[in-house]
Every structure is written in C-alpha cells, then in structure tokens.
Amino acid sequence: MGELVAALQQFDPALEVRLAIQPRLPYEHAVGPVAEADGMVWIGEAGQCGYASDEVAESLGWR
C-alpha cells in the first residue's frame, strides 16, 4: 500500500483520481470504495466515465 500512497503524494490532492483499464482501448473508471479483505487493500470501481485519452495511454506507457 505504501507504493500507491507514495505515487499519489506527488500530485495535487485536489485532482480527481481515475483508474485506466485495458491498454488497447483504455476505459476511464471512477474510484469507488476502498476496503481491506483477505489481507489486502482493495480499490473498488464506481462506474465507467468514458474512454481515457491518447495522452493518458502514453503517460502510462501503453503506447
């Protein structure tokens, strides 16, 4: 979990957080509830918001 916290701390806390899923056609999903179960922290998704831009895919190293 420390890796995720450290990665997020470099950004403005006022920014929205989205999950990008599926490298070939990146979908944009809202972050949902966060919970602990089975000895892990889980981040739920709160629905698809649309498609991530080419800039997002490039920033994630998917293109």
TADA-V525980 format. One record per residue. N is the residue number from 1. PHI is phi in degrees with one decimal (999 if undefined). OMEGA is omega as a letter, one per 30 degrees, with the letter a starting at -180 (999 if undefined). BURIAL is + if it has 16 or more other C-alpha atoms within 10 Angstrom, else -. Layout:
n	phi	omega	burial
N	PHI	OMEGA	BURIAL
N	PHI	OMEGA	BURIAL
This chain:
n	phi	omega	burial
1	999	l	-
2	-58.7	l	-
3	-62.5	a	-
4	-66.8	l	-
5	-60.6	l	-
6	-62.7	l	-
7	-64.4	a	-
8	-74.4	a	-
9	-66.7	l	-
10	-80.0	a	-
11	-109.3	l	-
12	-61.0	a	-
13	-65.2	l	-
14	-81.1	a	-
15	-70.8	l	-
16	-74.7	l	-
17	-109.7	l	-
18	-131.4	l	+
19	-103.5	l	+
20	-102.0	a	+
21	-127.8	l	-
22	79.6	a	-
23	-56.7	a	-
24	-71.0	l	-
25	-140.5	a	-
26	-63.9	l	+
27	-88.7	l	+
28	-107.2	a	+
29	-121.6	l	+
30	-76.1	l	+
31	-78.3	a	+
32	-104.6	a	-
33	-67.8	l	-
34	-118.7	a	-
35	-146.3	l	-
36	-110.2	l	-
37	-160.1	l	-
38	56.1	l	-
39	74.0	a	-
40	-137.2	l	-
41	-99.4	a	-
42	-112.6	l	-
43	-111.2	l	-
44	-84.3	l	-
45	-100.6	a	-
46	-115.0	l	-
47	107.5	l	-
48	-78.0	a	-
49	-101.5	a	-
50	148.3	l	-
51	-113.7	l	-
52	-74.1	a	+
53	-74.3	l	-
54	-59.2	l	-
55	-60.8	l	-
56	-62.9	a	-
57	-58.9	l	+
58	-66.8	a	-
59	-63.7	l	-
60	-85.9	l	-
61	78.0	a	-
62	-89.4	l	-
63	-136.0	999	-
